[in-house]
């Protein structure tokens, strides 16, 4: 009989029992003169010693404003140096950083500020088509009055702007450094000493591929250890330079990126305020980066960029692709064409800090490109069937994770927490997976993504991988839409490689010749882009809506 689909990660790698601040201070003490942070679009470079000065004065400035332990401080800004500084400064004073998606508009902003009860918000001035100042002025007409008393956001005491000269009502970021002198260094130390690593340090609103955003509340212990374990698997050291083009508001950037580097003393490099393939490629080449992170669509954009061939990317050795299904072909190309011979795949979710499975440097190539690896140290994985029973190896089940990485809960939402984490401490991810005899896991889809057509179960992931093997196809996304005759019909959205073309008929015939008839997409649509969340997840519900509207002729 086959073994059950449950595994335990290594137990011989001890967890850290430090706060974020303690881990940061240890790195500063160890490598004060090494480069800590490079922010290309701001022209900023800090050594660990210099970054520590910024962090300490920001922390004391926040204490001078009266920010107490446990209070929530929001950050609504694209990637920048102040983001990283605030992340560590809030952790040092025991505040909880609420990371807000820079693409949010005022209704979503209002929701997260109210739901988390933020007392302060730090915001950028503008980003892409978002004018943060204008949105806040509309949301908070009373902004210019002191003290701030807003009916809509009663907990909010003030807004700090990163702009050089912010409009009336906004406090300038530089004010924090100016006020730092009001707080003795000893007072900050006393505050830090009273903290415990089990306390909440961060609330991240989950990405919104499903339902209303929920505030995953994470402790120092959760995220510091996850950054540590992810970096350990990559072999990060003080000699590494990691390019982080993923957004900081999401755990890929702020945990796997920032905290991974902070614990291991590696250099954090932000190529730009938001992802673009050109800046990222240039940054890798010019900064002689050794590692690069990205969601699959970012790697696809870089692989297809004309600069990729012309720039010297030979300093790269590794990195992580994660956040969404990592197509096998894209992994192979990243290894062959971007010098990332040791690239790894990580799998996880915000609620588990995020990473729970990861491929390792010693896994053979085939497993490294086709699976999300094995259970990370100090964690457990099991795959369960509909009745909660553990399925046999090779069978599909819902992936569940248990261990140090599981969030404290959803902020102020005990019912949602109870639905997600069961009485035995297992986080139910909603992802469907298969585990092989060696414990390697393949993600085959999300529970609700599964298409049931005429009684046949179809896993979009399988079909997407297949479509990728067509030479003209750069990216494929598959969803099901309602259909009277079959219950559901398959829809494929396809992005073609630049310079390639294929007709719907030709692609459809190509499929028919190779896969079972019930898996052949009924509708094929060629697109330039997919509806995405900022963290690189395709919003399949949007694809469904748009396809249905198009077919109905709206
Ligand atoms: P988030 O909480 O925004 O990080 O989203 C978590 C979800 O992203 C997971 O539940 C998965 O559906 C998906 N995901 C993350 N990493 C991977 C991966 N390597 N392969 C497939 N799906 C992934």
Boltz pocket constraint, residues with backbone or C-beta under 6 A from the ligand:
constraints:
  - pocket:
      binder: B
      contacts: [[A, 206], [A, 207], [A, 321], [A, 322], [A, 323], [A, 324], [A, 325], [A, 326], [A, 345], [A, 346], [A, 347], [A, 348], [A, 349], [A, 350], [A, 351], [A, 354], [A, 372], [A, 429], [A, 431], [A, 443], [A, 446], [A, 535]]
      max_distance: 6.0
